[in-house]
Each structure stands twice: as structure tokens, then as C-alpha cells.
């Protein structure tokens, strides 16, 4: 309670909330909290209530660009806190959410009074939650999201070190932050614990230097990971007329319905999401799997300051419920309740690349929100032919008649918009 009072009285929380870097919170009287159903016992000293966060995302859904931004944000927040004689008790990436693509810290109780001479006790957690997944992506082009979904504590340092190329393994800072702590723990666990108990105090300037060193390292990593990109430059290679018409449709759709939350499946570089924001959508969440395209989407969102959050989500394998008893971390379908959904040039990928039958894919898409847009790409479209060029037989049950029949069975088709220069159609449904 003394730590909470120190942090509160310092004015640090208020300054951070005013800057939009911290979720604003207020204390609630215990009797009021109990009347509201908050479970209380003798261990509860205070109850805080913070502003509602409508869109919750998990670190294993963030594209590389957002994880990198969150890591730098976390270190900057620690540096600011240190100036106010405050430190963080942990370094969990789960304590950060995004407003658009701007990171916001939400765990007020992670702050406590800084004690002169203390060490960065959350160093290992920061490495697992931020540093190791960034290194896997930057130097190996690996999909860190799937690694993290399989290990909710973050990719372990030892496994990351083993996967890094030798050009990185021989770097002192990689060895110091990833390999050395693991080796020491394995070889000298008892001696190490005793040494930690007897170690000399760490001066504040050394604590700050450690944070700055980590910040400089992460800032030096590539802005876009080195892995292959399928769709990063796709839009640059296409006739601009179809895209412009689809953006007009997205803008008109958003202006007509004014959704509080719109889901853009297959958001690519984010142009349709931004058009929907401009049309009147209060906020947009985009899903895609291409890191290069998502990096462009993040840049577009940051440059426009629109409420658009691009996430790395595979529509054929979205984030499930997981963690303790399978309910600790909710699946993305339970966290997102969109008012509208747009799926432009994505259905044929679900059917062809994902192997999901049309009569299963369409009801799923239509069931994500009360209304939306679905673009149908016909079998003679160049992009459809590109996806099926190695198939020996046609995709069964895929055609405009089957699509309209399937969509009409689960929703009302409001209108059809042709896409100029193509045989594609954009369907409005409710």
C-alpha cells in the first residue's frame, strides 16, 4: 500500500495518463467494489477501476512492427519512471494494449517505489517477451507468433540463442543477455542464487545504462523482418482502378452503417481499413499474415492517426482460448465483437489455400458480424488461377451461383457492386 501511495502521490501516473501512455484509473471504495461483486478478502488493500479497453489484442497477434514498438515503449516508460523514483516489478508484454497503433500501458499496480541499488529483476521476462521474439524475426525471418502461442511465457532464451545465426551468436550483447544467464543457471544454480543474494548494489546510472543499451539494440533491429513476403508489393503491381473502386465501396459502406468496430479480414497494407475509418467507422481491426504488408499497414495507421489496429491473424487458424484451464487468455473471437466485417479478396484464399469448402467458409465469414462486404473472385480471375496453377482438378463447388446460394442461405444479400476491369463482385449482406 505504501508503494501504491508513493506512485500515486508522485504525479507520474497522472502525467502518463494525460500523455495517453497509461490507462487512466481511479480508486473505488471497498464497500462500493463489494456491492459491485468484486471478490474481496483481507489481502485486498485497494481496488482501482480503469477506463474500458474495447479492443484487446495479445502479443502473439501483434505483427513484428507492433512488438518492436511495444518493446521500445516499455523501455521508455521504465526510463521515465526511474526519473520519478519508480520502477516496474515485471516486464510482461500482456500489460500493453494498443489504441490504433499507439501502445498504452494498462497495469497500474506494476509500478512501485524504486529502491536505490536494486537490479532490473524483470530482465529475463523482458528478454522472453520482447527481445527473443524480435531476434527470431529480425535475424531468422521466423514467425515468432506461433512460437509464442505455444509458450505463453515467451520464446525461451536458450532456444532463441540456438536458432540465431553464428554472426549474431558471437556478438557480446547476444551472449550476455541470452546465453550467459542460461548457462550460469544450469551450471551454478545454487552458487548463482548465493551470489545474487550477496551482490553489490547496482547504481542508478548503471540501471539506466542497462535500459538504454537494450533500447539502442532493439531500435537498431530492422524495421521489417527478413522473411519472405507474398503480398507486400502486391498492390503496387496491380491496375489501380479495381482498388480505387473497392476503397470507394468500403468508404460508402462505413458511412452508411457507422460501425463502432469494423473487422477487415485480409487487410493487406490497410487501404480499405483507412477508407472505412474515413467513411465513419469508429475503429477498425485488420487481420493479415504477411509481415511486409502489415508493416505498411502499421505505417499507414501511424501516419494517418486513425483508429486502425493491424494484427497478424490467420483466418484458418485464429488465436484460440488458452492458458490456465483454457480460459486464461480468451480466443480472438471472444475478444472481438465487430459491428461490421469486410472481406475483400480473401474468400478464394480461404477456399483454395486453406482448403475450407465454400459452403463452410461463407457462413463463417457472414457470421462474424451483423453486416458486411464479401468480394467474390471468379474462377477465371488471374489471381484465382495463380493460386490453383498446381492443382490437377478444379476446386469443387466454387462458382458465383454456389456462392450466392450459400450466402443467401445465411444472410440477406443487399446489393452487388461490380469491380471495374475485372469480373469480380462485392456483395453487401446483412
Secondary structure, DSSP 8 states (H G I E B T S, - for coil): -HHHHHHHHTTHHHHHHHTTSB--EEEE-HHHHHHTT----TT---EEEE---S----GGGB-HHHHHHHHHHHHHHHHHHHHTTEEES---GGGEEEETTEEEE--GGGEEE--TB---TTHHHHIIIIIHHHHHHHHH---HHHHHHH-TT-S-HHHHHHHS-HHHHTSHHHIIIIIIHHHHHHH-HHHHHHHHHH---B-HHHHHHHHHHHHHHHHHS-SS-SS--SSTTTGGGS-HHHHHHHHHHHHHHHHHH--SSEEEET-TTSHHHHHHHHHT-S-EEEEE--HHHHHHHHHHHHHHT-SEEEEE--TTS----BSGGGTSB--HHHH---SEEEESS-HHHHHHTS---HHHHHHHHHTTSSSEEEEE--TTSHHHHHHTTT-SS--TT-SHHHHHHHHHHHS-EEEEEE-TTSS-EEEEE-
